[in-house]
Amino acid sequence: MPQWKSMLNSLLDLPQDMVYNLPRLTMVGNRHLVIENYLRILAFDQGGVKLIVNGGSLSIRGDNLVLQSIGREEVVVCGYIKGMFFEEGP
């Protein structure tokens, strides 16, 4: 982590996801998930979604999953979400 980003974060009190371009997840119950700051969709079917994010990958598992919307910086997953897993990597 570059030192200047850490200093900027402490001086301006900015959210870490903004400074480090980390994914931000907003979940409503187990039926609606918004993922911001994703890089690309690696895989998708009704049972799961795998996204590449800064620092690794994010896997979402569930039933009847749909990508309700796909934007440049945000993707919305709906359906019955059973779990999520972040895997650190290049």
JOPEGI-V605486 format. One record per residue. N is the residue number from 0. RES is the residue in one small letter. SS is DSSP state (2 for helix, 1 for strand, 0 for the rest). D_CENTER is the distance of its C-alpha to the mean C-alpha in Angstrom with 2 decimals. Layout:
# JOPEGI-V605486
N;RES;SS;D_CENTER
N;RES;SS;D_CENTER
This chain:
# JOPEGI-V605486
0;m;0;19.44
1;p;0;21.89
2;q;2;24.32
3;w;2;24.40
4;k;2;20.76
5;s;2;21.60
6;m;2;24.75
7;l;2;23.14
8;n;2;20.68
9;s;2;23.67
10;l;2;25.95
11;l;2;23.90
12;d;0;21.83
13;l;0;18.64
14;p;0;15.24
15;q;2;13.84
16;d;2;10.46
17;m;2;12.93
18;v;2;15.30
19;y;2;13.26
20;n;0;10.54
21;l;0;7.85
22;p;0;4.21
23;r;1;5.40
24;l;1;5.35
25;t;1;8.79
26;m;1;10.70
27;v;1;14.30
28;g;0;16.31
29;n;0;15.32
30;r;0;15.57
31;h;1;12.91
32;l;1;9.11
33;v;1;7.55
34;i;1;4.03
35;e;1;5.50
36;n;0;6.32
37;y;1;5.38
38;l;1;8.84
39;r;1;10.03
40;i;1;10.40
41;l;1;12.49
42;a;1;13.85
43;f;1;14.26
44;d;1;17.03
45;q;0;17.90
46;g;0;17.19
47;g;1;13.75
48;v;1;10.80
49;k;1;9.68
50;l;1;7.22
51;i;1;8.21
52;v;1;6.35
53;n;0;8.90
54;g;0;10.70
55;g;1;10.11
56;s;1;8.42
57;l;1;6.38
58;s;1;9.03
59;i;1;9.64
60;r;1;13.41
61;g;1;15.74
62;d;1;18.62
63;n;1;19.19
64;l;1;15.59
65;v;1;15.52
66;l;1;13.29
67;q;1;14.83
68;s;1;13.80
69;i;1;12.39
70;g;0;12.62
71;r;0;12.64
72;e;0;9.72
73;e;1;8.28
74;v;1;8.25
75;v;1;9.81
76;v;1;10.55
77;c;1;13.91
78;g;1;16.35
79;y;1;17.15
80;i;1;14.09
81;k;1;15.69
82;g;1;13.14
83;m;1;9.92
84;f;1;10.33
85;f;1;8.94
86;e;1;11.57
87;e;1;12.64
88;g;0;14.33
89;p;0;15.58
